[in-house]
Amino acid sequence: MCYSKTALNSQFFCGICTMSSASNSGILTMANTYPFPRAFHDFTICDIEEENFNNITCQSNDNVSHIPVMAEEVLSVLNPKENQIIVDMTFGSGGHTKEILRRCPLLKQLIALDRDPVAYQLSVDLSKQFRPGQILPFLGTFEDLPSLLSKEKIPANSIDGILIDAGVSSMQLDTAERGFSLSKDGLLDMRMDGLRNKDQPSAAMVINTLDEKNLCAVIKKYGEDKNAHKIARAIIEARAAFGKIESTKHLATIVASVFDSPFNKDMLGRPAHVATKTFQALRIFVNNELNQLSNGLHVAHHYLRPGGRCVVLTFHSLEDRIVKRHFHSIDLKAPKNMSLSYQQLQSTVKTLDNELLQSIVNKKWTPLQKKVITATHEEILKNPRSRSAKLRVATKERGSGEKE
């Protein structure tokens, strides 16, 4: 199985998370196990003749060290209690899971989900250190969670708290072979699922297949880089001159050639590589992260009990915008920085029609804080990954449970 240039270039993205209904363009309806929409992936796949590509082998790393971001703030707003069921939808290296169980050792059950086979194995290993069944490891994406819960006979409206730590994990960044890191040279892979999904293209396949126009669109859309056109042009020229781009160092060097200096300054005044946004864009694109996050919030709402809490950590504006709009009932397709009240004021309908009134009365979430929570200066100094973290929390509205 491999991917043709035509397949990757045709209709290569569907827009950020247009999830409002299954009738929207670019939306497929999920299986009847739960009533959420599944978005088309950002590119289509076709069968053509077999070729060999470099693949990584996913192996568990017993020496993984991970400092969970904003652990105290997460525990404060999640507020785990005895006999509750909590879902960590992004287990990663298990940092937050360990803190939750340290804070509440009599938790009834913690469900540990991750799409990464390495993280899954870590959760299996961790589960052996607790009483049988207290940690329930799951391998899968957010969209797989309903079927996994169904097998365990865990119904909708029954979970007490859900945690989502979005984006790439420290474990993935620290493993050169995974291809996520700018600081470690490795194969340009970036697949969070590892080799679990044989049909998923790697970052190298995207870089070496998309044309200039679509490369520019990916970098601009998911990296929010104003130099996207120059970067895409440099990639195309490098492909023509030197052939395939297969390593992280090679791609970073190409991107750096567009700039006067390979480094900018981050918010701590430290050097940050100019290819950071390009790597972010590729990672989001390859793993369909924004659609996954939006679908994950639909899943979270479906399974939380009324009054249950959803806690979400994000690390860039694209993720945070999706979470904010879910929690504040703002249309995902609305322009940037548009609040719900502004939408109502700008509506062509000057009075509250029945549909708008019903949407206000039947809102799904109640945010628990007026402003987004960010890491303290002390934590940023100790754990630099927290510098861009934003924490939002909301409770599921009572009476907003879906009809089963």
C-alpha positions as CSV (number, residue, x, y, z in Angstrom):
1,M,0.0,0.0,0.0
2,C,1.3,3.5,-0.9
3,Y,-0.2,6.8,-1.9
4,S,-0.3,8.5,-5.2
5,K,0.4,12.2,-5.7
6,T,-3.1,12.6,-7.2
7,A,-4.7,11.0,-4.2
8,L,-2.8,13.1,-1.7
9,N,-3.3,16.3,-3.6
10,S,-7.0,15.9,-4.3
11,Q,-9.3,17.3,-1.6
12,F,-6.4,17.1,0.8
13,F,-8.1,18.8,3.7
14,C,-11.6,19.4,4.9
15,G,-11.3,22.5,7.1
16,I,-10.9,22.6,10.8
17,C,-13.4,20.3,12.5
18,T,-16.7,21.0,10.8
19,M,-18.5,18.8,13.2
20,S,-21.9,20.3,13.7
21,S,-23.9,17.7,12.0
22,A,-23.5,14.5,9.9
23,S,-25.1,16.3,7.0
24,N,-22.2,18.7,6.6
25,S,-20.0,18.4,3.6
26,G,-17.0,16.3,4.4
27,I,-18.6,14.4,7.2
28,L,-19.3,10.8,7.6
29,T,-21.6,9.4,10.2
30,M,-20.1,7.0,12.7
31,A,-21.3,3.5,13.4
32,N,-24.6,3.4,15.3
33,T,-22.8,2.8,18.6
34,Y,-22.8,6.5,19.3
35,P,-24.2,9.6,17.6
36,F,-21.1,11.6,16.7
37,P,-19.9,12.7,13.3
38,R,-16.5,11.4,12.0
39,A,-14.7,13.8,9.7
40,F,-12.9,12.7,6.6
41,H,-9.2,12.5,7.0
42,D,-7.3,15.4,5.4
43,F,-6.3,13.3,2.5
44,T,-7.6,10.4,0.5
45,I,-5.8,7.2,0.0
46,C,-5.7,4.9,-3.0
47,D,-4.1,1.5,-3.7
48,I,-1.2,1.5,-6.2
49,E,1.8,-0.7,-6.6
50,E,3.8,-1.7,-3.5
51,E,6.9,0.3,-2.6
52,N,9.2,0.0,0.4
53,F,9.4,2.9,2.9
54,N,11.5,3.2,6.0
55,N,9.3,2.4,9.0
56,I,9.9,2.6,12.7
57,T,9.6,-0.1,15.3
58,C,7.6,0.9,18.3
59,Q,9.3,-0.3,21.5
60,S,8.5,0.6,25.1
61,N,11.1,2.7,26.9
62,D,11.3,1.8,30.5
63,N,13.4,4.9,31.3
64,V,10.9,7.5,30.0
65,S,10.8,10.5,32.4
66,H,7.9,12.9,32.1
67,I,6.9,15.9,34.1
68,P,3.1,16.4,33.7
69,V,2.2,19.9,32.7
70,M,0.3,21.9,35.3
71,A,-0.4,18.9,37.4
72,E,-1.5,20.8,40.5
73,E,-4.0,22.9,38.4
74,V,-5.3,19.8,36.7
75,L,-5.9,18.0,40.0
76,S,-7.5,21.1,41.5
77,V,-10.1,21.4,38.7
78,L,-10.6,17.7,38.0
79,N,-11.1,17.1,41.7
80,P,-11.0,13.3,41.7
81,K,-12.8,11.6,44.5
82,E,-13.2,8.1,46.1
83,N,-15.3,5.6,44.0
84,Q,-15.3,7.9,40.9
85,I,-14.4,6.8,37.3
86,I,-11.9,9.1,35.5
87,V,-10.8,8.8,31.9
88,D,-7.3,10.0,30.9
89,M,-7.9,10.2,27.1
90,T,-4.2,11.0,26.5
91,F,-2.2,8.7,28.8
92,G,1.2,9.4,27.2
93,S,3.9,8.6,29.7
94,G,1.3,8.4,32.5
95,G,2.4,11.5,34.4
96,H,-1.1,12.9,35.0
97,T,-2.6,9.4,35.6
98,K,0.0,8.8,38.4
99,E,-0.7,12.2,40.0
100,I,-4.5,11.5,39.9
101,L,-4.0,8.1,41.7
102,R,-1.5,9.6,44.1
103,R,-4.1,12.3,45.0
104,C,-7.0,9.8,45.2
105,P,-5.8,6.2,45.8
106,L,-9.4,5.0,46.4
107,L,-10.5,6.0,42.9
108,K,-12.8,3.3,41.6
109,Q,-11.2,3.2,38.2
110,L,-9.0,5.2,35.9
111,I,-9.4,4.4,32.2
112,A,-6.1,5.1,30.3
113,L,-6.5,5.7,26.6
114,D,-3.8,6.4,24.0
115,R,-3.4,5.9,20.3
116,D,0.3,5.3,20.6
117,P,1.3,1.6,21.1
118,V,4.3,2.6,23.2
119,A,2.1,4.6,25.6
120,Y,-0.4,1.8,25.7
121,Q,2.3,-0.7,26.8
122,L,3.4,1.8,29.5
123,S,-0.2,1.9,30.8
124,V,-0.4,-1.9,30.8
125,D,2.9,-2.0,32.8
126,L,1.6,0.7,35.2
127,S,-1.7,-1.1,35.7
128,K,0.2,-4.0,37.3
129,Q,1.3,-1.7,40.1
130,F,-2.3,-1.1,41.3
131,R,-5.1,-3.3,42.4
132,P,-6.7,-5.4,39.6
133,G,-9.0,-3.3,37.4
134,Q,-8.2,0.1,38.9
135,I,-6.3,1.1,35.8
136,L,-8.0,0.0,32.6
137,P,-5.6,0.4,29.6
138,F,-7.1,1.1,26.1
139,L,-5.3,1.4,22.8
140,G,-7.1,3.6,20.3
141,T,-8.0,7.1,19.2
142,F,-10.7,9.3,20.7
143,E,-13.1,8.0,18.1
144,D,-12.4,4.4,19.2
145,L,-13.3,5.1,22.9
146,P,-17.0,4.5,22.6
147,S,-16.6,1.0,21.2
148,L,-13.9,0.2,23.8
149,L,-16.1,1.4,26.6
150,S,-19.0,-0.5,25.2
151,K,-17.0,-3.8,25.4
152,E,-16.5,-3.1,29.1
153,K,-20.2,-2.3,29.6
154,I,-19.5,1.3,30.6
155,P,-22.6,3.3,29.5
156,A,-23.1,6.9,28.5
157,N,-23.6,9.6,31.2
158,S,-21.5,7.6,33.7
159,I,-18.0,9.0,33.8
160,D,-17.1,11.5,36.5
161,G,-14.2,13.2,34.9
162,I,-12.2,13.3,31.7
163,L,-8.8,14.7,31.0
164,I,-7.4,15.5,27.6
165,D,-3.7,16.6,27.3
166,A,-3.7,17.5,23.6
167,G,-0.8,17.4,21.1
168,V,2.5,15.5,21.1
169,S,3.8,13.8,24.2
170,S,7.3,14.3,25.8
171,M,7.8,10.6,25.2
172,Q,7.3,11.0,21.5
173,L,9.5,14.1,21.3
174,D,12.3,12.3,23.2
175,T,12.5,9.4,20.8
176,A,14.5,10.3,17.7
177,E,13.1,7.4,15.7
178,R,9.6,8.8,15.9
179,G,10.5,11.8,13.9
180,F,8.7,14.5,16.0
181,S,11.7,16.3,17.3
182,L,13.8,19.1,15.8
183,S,16.6,18.5,18.3
184,K,17.1,14.8,17.5
185,D,17.8,13.6,13.9
186,G,15.6,10.7,12.9
187,L,13.3,9.4,10.2
188,L,10.6,11.9,9.2
189,D,7.7,9.8,10.5
190,M,5.4,11.6,13.1
191,R,2.7,9.0,13.2
192,M,1.3,8.9,16.7
193,D,-0.2,5.5,15.9
194,G,3.2,4.0,15.1
195,L,2.8,1.1,12.7
196,R,-0.7,0.3,14.0
197,N,-2.4,1.9,11.0
198,K,-0.7,0.6,7.9
199,D,-2.7,3.0,5.6
200,Q,-1.5,6.2,7.4
201,P,1.1,8.2,5.5
202,S,4.2,9.4,7.3
203,A,5.4,13.0,7.4
204,A,8.0,12.0,4.8
205,M,5.3,10.8,2.4
206,V,3.4,14.1,2.8
207,I,6.5,16.2,2.3
208,N,7.6,14.2,-0.8
209,T,4.2,13.9,-2.4
210,L,2.1,17.1,-2.0
211,D,2.6,19.8,-4.6
212,E,3.7,23.4,-3.7
213,K,0.2,24.8,-3.3
214,N,-1.0,22.1,-0.9
215,L,2.2,22.1,1.1
216,C,1.8,25.8,1.5
217,A,-1.8,25.3,2.6
218,V,-0.8,22.7,5.2
219,I,2.0,24.8,6.7
220,K,-0.1,28.0,6.7
221,K,-3.3,26.3,8.1
222,Y,-1.8,24.1,10.7
223,G,1.5,25.9,11.5
224,E,0.1,29.4,11.2
225,D,3.4,30.4,9.6
226,K,3.4,33.6,7.5
227,N,6.4,32.3,5.5
228,A,4.5,29.2,4.4
229,H,4.8,30.0,0.7
230,K,8.6,30.4,0.9
231,I,8.9,27.2,2.9
232,A,6.8,25.2,0.5
233,R,8.8,26.6,-2.5
234,A,12.1,25.7,-0.7
235,I,10.9,22.1,-0.1
236,I,9.8,21.7,-3.7
237,E,13.2,23.0,-5.0
238,A,15.1,20.7,-2.6
239,R,13.1,17.7,-3.8
240,A,13.9,18.5,-7.4
241,A,17.6,19.0,-6.6
242,F,18.3,16.3,-4.1
243,G,15.5,13.8,-4.2
244,K,13.4,12.6,-1.3
245,I,13.5,14.3,2.1
246,E,13.6,11.6,4.7
247,S,15.1,12.9,7.9
248,T,14.1,15.6,10.5
249,K,17.5,17.2,10.2
250,H,17.2,17.4,6.4
251,L,13.8,19.1,6.6
252,A,14.8,21.5,9.3
253,T,17.8,22.6,7.2
254,I,15.6,23.2,4.2
255,V,13.2,25.3,6.2
256,A,16.1,27.3,7.9
257,S,17.4,28.2,4.4
258,V,14.4,30.5,4.0
259,F,15.3,32.6,7.0
260,D,18.2,34.9,7.9
261,S,18.8,32.9,11.1
262,P,17.8,29.3,12.0
263,F,16.6,30.5,15.4
264,N,14.1,32.9,16.9
265,K,13.5,33.6,20.5
266,D,10.7,31.9,22.5
267,M,8.8,33.6,25.4
268,L,11.6,32.6,27.8
269,G,14.2,34.4,25.6
270,R,15.7,31.0,24.5
271,P,16.5,30.1,20.9
272,A,13.6,28.3,19.1
273,H,14.2,26.8,15.6
274,V,12.4,28.4,12.7
275,A,11.1,25.0,11.5
276,T,9.1,24.5,14.7
277,K,5.8,25.7,13.0
278,T,6.4,23.5,10.0
279,F,6.9,20.5,12.1
280,Q,3.8,21.3,14.1
281,A,1.8,21.6,10.8
282,L,3.0,18.3,9.5
283,R,2.3,16.5,12.8
284,I,-1.2,17.9,13.0
285,F,-1.9,17.0,9.4
286,V,-0.5,13.5,9.5
287,N,-2.4,12.6,12.7
288,N,-5.6,14.5,11.9
289,E,-5.3,16.1,15.3
290,L,-7.8,18.9,15.2
291,N,-10.6,16.7,14.0
292,Q,-9.6,14.1,16.6
293,L,-9.8,16.8,19.3
294,S,-13.2,18.0,18.3
295,N,-14.6,14.5,18.0
296,G,-13.0,13.7,21.4
297,L,-14.9,16.6,23.0
298,H,-18.1,15.1,21.5
299,V,-17.2,11.7,23.0
300,A,-16.4,13.3,26.3
301,H,-19.7,15.0,26.6
302,H,-21.5,11.8,25.7
303,Y,-19.9,9.8,28.4
304,L,-19.7,12.3,31.2
305,R,-22.4,12.2,33.8
306,P,-24.3,15.5,34.2
307,G,-22.1,17.7,36.3
308,G,-19.0,15.7,35.3
309,R,-15.9,17.7,34.5
310,C,-13.9,17.8,31.2
311,V,-10.4,19.2,31.7
312,V,-8.3,20.0,28.6
313,L,-4.7,21.1,28.2
314,T,-3.8,22.6,24.8
315,F,-0.5,23.9,23.5
316,H,-1.3,26.1,20.5
317,S,-4.0,28.5,19.4
318,L,-5.6,26.0,16.9
319,E,-6.3,23.5,19.7
320,D,-7.4,26.1,22.2
321,R,-9.8,27.7,19.8
322,I,-11.6,24.4,19.3
323,V,-11.9,23.7,23.0
324,K,-13.1,27.3,23.7
325,R,-15.7,27.1,21.1
326,H,-17.0,23.7,22.3
327,F,-17.2,24.9,25.9
328,H,-18.8,28.3,25.0
329,S,-21.1,27.0,22.4
330,I,-19.5,29.0,19.6
331,D,-19.9,27.8,16.0
332,L,-16.6,26.0,15.0
333,K,-16.8,27.6,11.6
334,A,-17.2,31.2,12.8
335,P,-14.4,33.7,12.3
336,K,-11.6,34.0,14.8
337,N,-12.3,35.8,18.1
338,M,-16.0,35.7,17.7
339,S,-17.9,35.3,21.0
340,L,-21.3,33.8,21.4
341,S,-22.8,37.2,22.4
342,Y,-21.2,38.9,19.3
343,Q,-22.6,36.2,17.1
344,Q,-26.1,36.9,18.5
345,L,-25.7,40.7,18.0
346,Q,-24.5,40.3,14.4
347,S,-27.2,37.8,13.5
348,T,-29.5,38.9,10.7
349,V,-32.4,37.8,12.9
350,K,-32.7,40.5,15.5
351,T,-34.9,38.6,17.8
352,L,-34.3,35.3,19.4
353,D,-35.9,32.7,17.1
354,N,-36.9,29.3,18.4
355,E,-33.7,27.6,17.2
356,L,-31.4,30.1,18.8
357,L,-33.4,30.2,22.0
358,Q,-33.3,26.4,22.1
359,S,-29.5,26.3,21.6
360,I,-29.1,28.7,24.6
361,V,-31.5,26.8,26.8
362,N,-29.9,23.4,25.9
363,K,-26.3,24.4,26.1
364,K,-24.0,21.4,26.6
365,W,-21.2,22.9,28.8
366,T,-20.7,25.3,31.6
367,P,-17.1,26.7,31.8
368,L,-15.8,26.8,35.3
369,Q,-13.5,29.8,34.9
370,K,-13.9,33.1,33.1
371,K,-10.3,33.1,31.8
372,V,-8.0,30.4,30.5
373,I,-5.6,29.0,33.1
374,T,-1.8,29.2,32.3
375,A,1.3,27.8,34.0
376,T,3.0,29.8,36.7
377,H,6.4,31.4,36.0
378,E,8.0,28.9,38.4
379,E,6.6,25.9,36.5
380,I,7.7,27.3,33.2
381,L,11.3,27.6,34.5
382,K,11.2,24.0,35.8
383,N,9.2,22.5,32.9
384,P,9.6,24.6,29.7
385,R,7.0,22.6,27.8
386,S,4.4,24.3,30.0
387,R,5.2,27.7,28.6
388,S,2.5,27.5,25.9
389,A,0.0,25.4,27.9
390,K,-3.6,26.6,28.3
391,L,-6.0,24.8,30.7
392,R,-9.8,25.0,30.2
393,V,-12.4,23.1,32.3
394,A,-16.1,22.8,31.9
395,T,-18.9,20.7,33.4
396,K,-21.5,18.9,31.5
397,E,-24.8,20.7,31.8
398,R,-27.4,18.9,33.9
399,G,-30.2,17.9,31.6
400,S,-28.0,17.9,28.5
401,G,-27.5,14.2,28.2
402,E,-28.2,12.8,24.7
403,K,-31.1,10.5,24.2
404,E,-29.9,6.9,24.3
